[in-house]
Amino acid sequence: MLCKQSSSIRLRVVSSVVGSWVSAAAFAQCAPAPATLQQATSTYSQVCGAGYPISLAVDNNFGTGWAIYQGSNCSGGEFTFDQTAAFEIAGYFGESTPGEPYRIVISTLSGGFWGSGTIHSLGLFRLSVTGDDRSTFADGLSAGGDVTANWIVLVPDSMRAIPINNTTGADVTGAASTLTVRPNGSILASATNPEHVRYEIIATSPIPVVTGVRL
């Protein structure tokens, strides 16, 4: 039986502490096709506290992750600014049939993962992909890293927000945020702000093969 081809990229993300992973799966009857993120790279990583380098974004551990707080200590007010993370996707991630469009499912999971009870779910983010040669971007640095590539912003076909369990990452019932696409392609989360939430973004890939993803 034929099915509509899709690939799924999963990113666990937090505005203050962030972790991420990627896996490929398919819609309908398509069998899962795992993928892996590598060469995690960022423009800045938090150094106060235990430190949260971008490398922790790909360890599949809910207790760790990437953080971007820039204060000299971890209780000095709001010092979180726009930052960028880029990842290479290992192996082939793209069309199974040349010329056949496919959809990408991206899930970002965010929240206060250290149990502080503080709301740290993402409020505004943008997702992009590239087909550039992997040797030309994502050098693995936690600060001042090379995140430059021919990035193409993903335009969602659909999107939704789902509250999640902090320990397992599983979906749970409850009120969730409202997601809205802004003119520049960024996605705004508003209204309800769960402590832990998953944003699921589905978009048709703008390129035949994806080699990297940017947050």
C-alpha positions as a printed NumPy array, in Angstrom:
array([[ 0.   ,  0.   ,  0.   ],
       [ 1.296,  3.454, -0.863],
       [ 1.154,  6.305,  1.602],
       [ 1.948,  9.99 ,  1.565],
       [ 5.622, 10.326,  2.334],
       [ 6.665, 12.344,  5.382],
       [ 9.663, 12.814,  7.594],
       [ 9.513, 13.93 , 11.213],
       [12.064, 16.11 , 12.982],
       [11.684, 16.341, 16.755],
       [13.335, 19.084, 18.757],
       [13.113, 19.316, 22.526],
       [13.498, 23.017, 23.189],
       [13.23 , 25.537, 26.013],
       [13.627, 29.306, 25.981],
       [15.942, 29.214, 28.987],
       [17.001, 25.574, 29.097],
       [16.82 , 23.656, 25.86 ],
       [17.305, 20.057, 24.816],
       [16.599, 18.613, 21.419],
       [16.634, 15.483, 19.354],
       [15.61 , 14.48 , 15.874],
       [13.937, 11.356, 14.602],
       [12.278, 10.587, 11.315],
       [ 8.932,  8.872, 11.157],
       [ 6.095,  8.749,  8.671],
       [ 2.409,  9.437,  8.368],
       [-0.273,  6.849,  7.748],
       [ 1.151,  3.446,  6.821],
       [ 4.728,  4.646,  6.233],
       [ 7.271,  2.866,  8.436],
       [ 9.434,  4.932, 10.814],
       [12.784,  6.058,  9.409],
       [14.98 ,  7.323, 12.275],
       [17.406, 10.185, 11.776],
       [19.988, 11.728, 14.088],
       [21.068, 15.273, 14.915],
       [24.809, 15.929, 15.052],
       [27.239, 18.862, 15.3  ],
       [24.998, 20.843, 17.64 ],
       [26.039, 24.491, 17.28 ],
       [24.814, 27.739, 18.825],
       [25.464, 31.457, 18.903],
       [25.463, 31.446, 22.711],
       [25.118, 28.997, 25.617],
       [24.413, 29.735, 29.276],
       [27.434, 29.527, 31.592],
       [25.925, 30.384, 34.992],
       [24.712, 27.564, 37.191],
       [25.744, 24.137, 35.993],
       [26.227, 25.444, 32.462],
       [24.017, 24.393, 29.568],
       [26.055, 24.051, 26.341],
       [24.363, 23.234, 23.057],
       [25.867, 19.729, 23.207],
       [23.26 , 18.906, 25.867],
       [20.579, 19.522, 23.259],
       [21.24 , 16.168, 21.603],
       [21.686, 13.837, 24.59 ],
       [18.015, 12.72 , 24.725],
       [17.976, 13.501, 28.452],
       [14.982, 15.449, 29.784],
       [17.089, 16.605, 32.734],
       [19.607, 18.498, 30.613],
       [19.521, 20.859, 27.679],
       [20.695, 24.053, 26.047],
       [20.185, 27.363, 27.879],
       [20.615, 30.967, 26.719],
       [20.4  , 33.048, 29.928],
       [23.159, 35.7  , 29.813],
       [23.136, 37.158, 33.332],
       [26.28 , 37.014, 35.487],
       [24.327, 34.889, 37.962],
       [21.173, 32.83 , 37.591],
       [18.899, 35.083, 39.654],
       [19.683, 38.521, 38.295],
       [16.549, 39.253, 36.282],
       [15.681, 38.722, 32.639],
       [18.76 , 38.381, 30.431],
       [17.497, 36.117, 27.673],
       [17.968, 37.316, 24.105],
       [17.449, 35.944, 20.61 ],
       [19.874, 33.117, 19.876],
       [20.236, 30.54 , 17.123],
       [20.951, 26.82 , 17.171],
       [21.846, 24.747, 14.126],
       [22.174, 21.   , 13.695],
       [23.299, 18.695, 10.935],
       [21.071, 15.74 , 10.132],
       [23.146, 12.592,  9.78 ],
       [22.462, 10.371,  6.803],
       [19.87 , 10.802,  4.087],
       [16.76 , 12.784,  5.014],
       [14.56 , 13.618,  2.048],
       [12.548, 12.375, -0.892],
       [12.055,  8.641, -1.244],
       [10.996,  9.197, -4.859],
       [12.684, 11.944, -6.937],
       [10.329, 14.856, -7.51 ],
       [ 7.731, 13.629, -5.018],
       [ 6.94 , 16.282, -2.368],
       [ 7.159, 15.212,  1.248],
       [ 6.143, 16.759,  4.538],
       [ 8.263, 17.381,  7.608],
       [ 6.831, 17.095, 11.109],
       [ 8.76 , 19.114, 13.684],
       [ 7.984, 18.878, 17.385],
       [ 9.548, 21.345, 19.828],
       [ 9.232, 20.425, 23.503],
       [ 9.858, 23.188, 26.025],
       [ 9.454, 24.055, 29.689],
       [11.167, 24.475, 33.066],
       [12.994, 21.161, 33.059],
       [14.872, 21.604, 36.325],
       [11.694, 21.562, 38.412],
       [11.698, 25.219, 39.447],
       [ 8.046, 25.627, 38.509],
       [ 8.995, 28.691, 36.454],
       [ 7.382, 28.897, 33.023],
       [10.08 , 28.583, 30.352],
       [ 8.095, 27.359, 27.363],
       [ 8.972, 28.971, 24.045],
       [ 6.977, 32.076, 23.208],
       [ 8.42 , 32.909, 19.785],
       [10.554, 30.761, 17.497],
       [11.297, 30.085, 13.853],
       [12.3  , 26.86 , 12.12 ],
       [14.378, 26.591,  8.957],
       [16.04 , 23.863,  6.917],
       [18.973, 23.721,  4.506],
       [20.308, 21.379,  1.88 ],
       [23.864, 22.746,  2.035],
       [26.87 , 20.46 ,  2.304],
       [27.314, 19.501,  5.955],
       [30.959, 20.594,  5.927],
       [29.92 , 24.227,  5.41 ],
       [27.875, 24.864,  8.573],
       [27.443, 23.745, 12.207],
       [30.993, 23.6  , 13.592],
       [29.941, 22.291, 17.005],
       [30.796, 25.412, 19.034],
       [28.554, 26.335, 21.982],
       [29.094, 30.075, 21.573],
       [29.936, 32.01 , 18.44 ],
       [29.284, 28.902, 16.388],
       [28.865, 28.82 , 12.626],
       [25.116, 28.769, 12.018],
       [25.359, 30.36 ,  8.571],
       [23.855, 28.442,  5.654],
       [21.284, 28.877,  2.906],
       [18.393, 28.526,  5.303],
       [14.815, 28.32 ,  4.08 ],
       [12.1  , 29.153,  6.6  ],
       [ 9.504, 26.402,  6.944],
       [ 5.954, 27.543,  6.261],
       [ 3.548, 25.444,  8.365],
       [ 0.742, 23.517,  6.696],
       [-0.654, 22.974, 10.189],
       [ 0.455, 23.345, 13.798],
       [-0.773, 22.642, 17.298],
       [ 0.318, 22.856, 20.937],
       [-0.01 , 19.921, 23.35 ],
       [ 0.855, 19.881, 27.086],
       [ 3.43 , 17.218, 27.951],
       [ 4.717, 15.264, 30.933],
       [ 8.076, 16.65 , 32.067],
       [ 9.523, 13.255, 32.963],
       [ 8.535, 11.227, 29.91 ],
       [ 7.746, 13.856, 27.284],
       [ 4.421, 12.127, 26.654],
       [ 1.356, 14.158, 25.702],
       [-1.107, 14.887, 28.519],
       [-4.52 , 16.521, 28.643],
       [-4.899, 20.186, 29.534],
       [-5.068, 23.689, 28.117],
       [-2.408, 24.596, 25.568],
       [-1.078, 27.647, 23.769],
       [-2.479, 29.189, 20.596],
       [ 0.066, 29.201, 17.738],
       [ 0.118, 31.956, 15.115],
       [ 2.481, 32.425, 12.157],
       [ 3.898, 35.942, 11.862],
       [ 4.817, 37.619,  8.537],
       [ 8.512, 36.693,  8.889],
       [ 7.687, 33.013,  9.354],
       [ 8.223, 32.96 , 13.11 ],
       [ 5.636, 31.209, 15.262],
       [ 4.088, 33.005, 18.23 ],
       [ 2.664, 31.061, 21.175],
       [ 0.031, 33.014, 23.108],
       [-2.923, 32.668, 25.499],
       [-2.385, 29.654, 27.783],
       [ 1.255, 29.029, 28.759],
       [ 1.746, 25.46 , 30.053],
       [ 4.823, 24.709, 32.159],
       [ 5.773, 21.994, 29.665],
       [ 4.444, 21.888, 26.111],
       [ 5.047, 20.351, 22.703],
       [ 4.56 , 22.408, 19.558],
       [ 3.957, 20.216, 16.522],
       [ 4.65 , 21.914, 13.185],
       [ 3.861, 20.175,  9.882],
       [ 5.279, 21.688,  6.69 ],
       [ 5.934, 20.612,  3.114],
       [ 9.681, 20.465,  2.596],
       [10.894, 23.265,  0.306],
       [13.914, 21.213, -0.804],
       [14.426, 17.603, -1.994],
       [16.983, 16.686,  0.689],
       [17.444, 18.249,  4.127],
       [20.944, 18.24 ,  5.635],
       [20.372, 20.612,  8.539],
       [17.786, 22.317, 10.706],
       [17.91 , 25.68 , 12.477],
       [15.99 , 26.965, 15.481]])
